Amino acid sequence: MACPICAKPVDPRYRPFCSKRCADVDLARWLRGSYVIPGTPLDEVPSGGADDDGEGRK
């Protein structure tokens, strides 16, 4: 298995990464929003769903 950041061999201590540095690089990418999970953006979700009681958020 190769590190998803730099493709070096994985170190079991930092699995699935090769080092703390690569683990930190990955975390920083998530925190900056560089990675996204596909889905419908929240502003495009139709209103009036099952959770909508018609009173709005307070």
PyMOL commands that place a pseudoatom at each C-alpha (Angstrom):
pseudoatom trace, name=CA, resn=MET, resi=1, chain=A, elem=C, hetatm=0, pos=[0.000, 0.000, 0.000]
pseudoatom trace, name=CA, resn=ALA, resi=2, chain=A, elem=C, hetatm=0, pos=[1.263, 3.470, -0.855]
pseudoatom trace, name=CA, resn=CYS, resi=3, chain=A, elem=C, hetatm=0, pos=[0.741, 6.747, 0.967]
pseudoatom trace, name=CA, resn=PRO, resi=4, chain=A, elem=C, hetatm=0, pos=[-2.131, 8.653, -0.724]
pseudoatom trace, name=CA, resn=ILE, resi=5, chain=A, elem=C, hetatm=0, pos=[-0.207, 11.937, -0.391]
pseudoatom trace, name=CA, resn=CYS, resi=6, chain=A, elem=C, hetatm=0, pos=[3.307, 11.116, -1.624]
pseudoatom trace, name=CA, resn=ALA, resi=7, chain=A, elem=C, hetatm=0, pos=[3.110, 7.453, -2.767]
pseudoatom trace, name=CA, resn=LYS, resi=8, chain=A, elem=C, hetatm=0, pos=[5.900, 6.273, -0.408]
pseudoatom trace, name=CA, resn=PRO, resi=9, chain=A, elem=C, hetatm=0, pos=[5.435, 2.975, 1.480]
pseudoatom trace, name=CA, resn=VAL, resi=10, chain=A, elem=C, hetatm=0, pos=[3.009, 3.206, 4.412]
pseudoatom trace, name=CA, resn=ASP, resi=11, chain=A, elem=C, hetatm=0, pos=[4.324, 3.308, 7.983]
pseudoatom trace, name=CA, resn=PRO, resi=12, chain=A, elem=C, hetatm=0, pos=[2.038, 1.271, 10.296]
pseudoatom trace, name=CA, resn=ARG, resi=13, chain=A, elem=C, hetatm=0, pos=[2.223, 4.040, 12.933]
pseudoatom trace, name=CA, resn=TYR, resi=14, chain=A, elem=C, hetatm=0, pos=[0.621, 6.546, 10.524]
pseudoatom trace, name=CA, resn=ARG, resi=15, chain=A, elem=C, hetatm=0, pos=[-1.483, 4.208, 8.386]
pseudoatom trace, name=CA, resn=PRO, resi=16, chain=A, elem=C, hetatm=0, pos=[-2.654, 4.918, 5.701]
pseudoatom trace, name=CA, resn=PHE, resi=17, chain=A, elem=C, hetatm=0, pos=[0.102, 7.537, 5.471]
pseudoatom trace, name=CA, resn=CYS, resi=18, chain=A, elem=C, hetatm=0, pos=[3.897, 7.231, 5.482]
pseudoatom trace, name=CA, resn=SER, resi=19, chain=A, elem=C, hetatm=0, pos=[4.542, 9.920, 8.099]
pseudoatom trace, name=CA, resn=LYS, resi=20, chain=A, elem=C, hetatm=0, pos=[2.967, 12.431, 10.450]
pseudoatom trace, name=CA, resn=ARG, resi=21, chain=A, elem=C, hetatm=0, pos=[3.707, 15.116, 7.873]
pseudoatom trace, name=CA, resn=CYS, resi=22, chain=A, elem=C, hetatm=0, pos=[1.576, 13.413, 5.212]
pseudoatom trace, name=CA, resn=ALA, resi=23, chain=A, elem=C, hetatm=0, pos=[-1.203, 12.814, 7.757]
pseudoatom trace, name=CA, resn=ASP, resi=24, chain=A, elem=C, hetatm=0, pos=[-1.108, 16.534, 8.620]
pseudoatom trace, name=CA, resn=VAL, resi=25, chain=A, elem=C, hetatm=0, pos=[-1.151, 17.517, 4.934]
pseudoatom trace, name=CA, resn=ASP, resi=26, chain=A, elem=C, hetatm=0, pos=[-4.275, 15.402, 4.459]
pseudoatom trace, name=CA, resn=LEU, resi=27, chain=A, elem=C, hetatm=0, pos=[-5.959, 16.905, 7.534]
pseudoatom trace, name=CA, resn=ALA, resi=28, chain=A, elem=C, hetatm=0, pos=[-5.160, 20.431, 6.330]
pseudoatom trace, name=CA, resn=ARG, resi=29, chain=A, elem=C, hetatm=0, pos=[-6.736, 19.668, 2.947]
pseudoatom trace, name=CA, resn=TRP, resi=30, chain=A, elem=C, hetatm=0, pos=[-9.950, 18.552, 4.673]
pseudoatom trace, name=CA, resn=LEU, resi=31, chain=A, elem=C, hetatm=0, pos=[-9.986, 21.616, 6.932]
pseudoatom trace, name=CA, resn=ARG, resi=32, chain=A, elem=C, hetatm=0, pos=[-9.424, 24.029, 4.023]
pseudoatom trace, name=CA, resn=GLY, resi=33, chain=A, elem=C, hetatm=0, pos=[-12.207, 22.396, 2.037]
pseudoatom trace, name=CA, resn=SER, resi=34, chain=A, elem=C, hetatm=0, pos=[-9.933, 21.066, -0.691]
pseudoatom trace, name=CA, resn=TYR, resi=35, chain=A, elem=C, hetatm=0, pos=[-11.718, 17.728, -0.435]
pseudoatom trace, name=CA, resn=VAL, resi=36, chain=A, elem=C, hetatm=0, pos=[-15.466, 17.589, -0.898]
pseudoatom trace, name=CA, resn=ILE, resi=37, chain=A, elem=C, hetatm=0, pos=[-17.965, 14.791, -0.630]
pseudoatom trace, name=CA, resn=PRO, resi=38, chain=A, elem=C, hetatm=0, pos=[-20.297, 14.772, -3.651]
pseudoatom trace, name=CA, resn=GLY, resi=39, chain=A, elem=C, hetatm=0, pos=[-23.895, 15.649, -2.962]
pseudoatom trace, name=CA, resn=THR, resi=40, chain=A, elem=C, hetatm=0, pos=[-26.558, 18.263, -3.402]
pseudoatom trace, name=CA, resn=PRO, resi=41, chain=A, elem=C, hetatm=0, pos=[-25.470, 21.644, -2.019]
pseudoatom trace, name=CA, resn=LEU, resi=42, chain=A, elem=C, hetatm=0, pos=[-27.561, 22.692, 0.975]
pseudoatom trace, name=CA, resn=ASP, resi=43, chain=A, elem=C, hetatm=0, pos=[-28.898, 25.790, -0.769]
pseudoatom trace, name=CA, resn=GLU, resi=44, chain=A, elem=C, hetatm=0, pos=[-30.383, 23.562, -3.510]
pseudoatom trace, name=CA, resn=VAL, resi=45, chain=A, elem=C, hetatm=0, pos=[-32.255, 21.150, -1.234]
pseudoatom trace, name=CA, resn=PRO, resi=46, chain=A, elem=C, hetatm=0, pos=[-35.988, 21.563, -1.839]
pseudoatom trace, name=CA, resn=SER, resi=47, chain=A, elem=C, hetatm=0, pos=[-37.954, 22.949, 1.110]
pseudoatom trace, name=CA, resn=GLY, resi=48, chain=A, elem=C, hetatm=0, pos=[-41.067, 21.342, 2.549]
pseudoatom trace, name=CA, resn=GLY, resi=49, chain=A, elem=C, hetatm=0, pos=[-39.451, 18.043, 3.496]
pseudoatom trace, name=CA, resn=ALA, resi=50, chain=A, elem=C, hetatm=0, pos=[-40.649, 15.737, 6.270]
pseudoatom trace, name=CA, resn=ASP, resi=51, chain=A, elem=C, hetatm=0, pos=[-38.670, 17.694, 8.887]
pseudoatom trace, name=CA, resn=ASP, resi=52, chain=A, elem=C, hetatm=0, pos=[-40.218, 21.024, 7.900]
pseudoatom trace, name=CA, resn=ASP, resi=53, chain=A, elem=C, hetatm=0, pos=[-42.933, 22.004, 10.395]
pseudoatom trace, name=CA, resn=GLY, resi=54, chain=A, elem=C, hetatm=0, pos=[-43.593, 25.326, 8.658]
pseudoatom trace, name=CA, resn=GLU, resi=55, chain=A, elem=C, hetatm=0, pos=[-42.351, 27.422, 11.583]
pseudoatom trace, name=CA, resn=GLY, resi=56, chain=A, elem=C, hetatm=0, pos=[-38.809, 28.041, 10.376]
pseudoatom trace, name=CA, resn=ARG, resi=57, chain=A, elem=C, hetatm=0, pos=[-35.653, 27.936, 12.473]
pseudoatom trace, name=CA, resn=LYS, resi=58, chain=A, elem=C, hetatm=0, pos=[-35.298, 29.960, 15.626]
for i in range(1, 58): cmd.bond("trace and resi %d" % i, "trace and resi %d" % (i + 1))
show_as sticks, trace
zoom trace
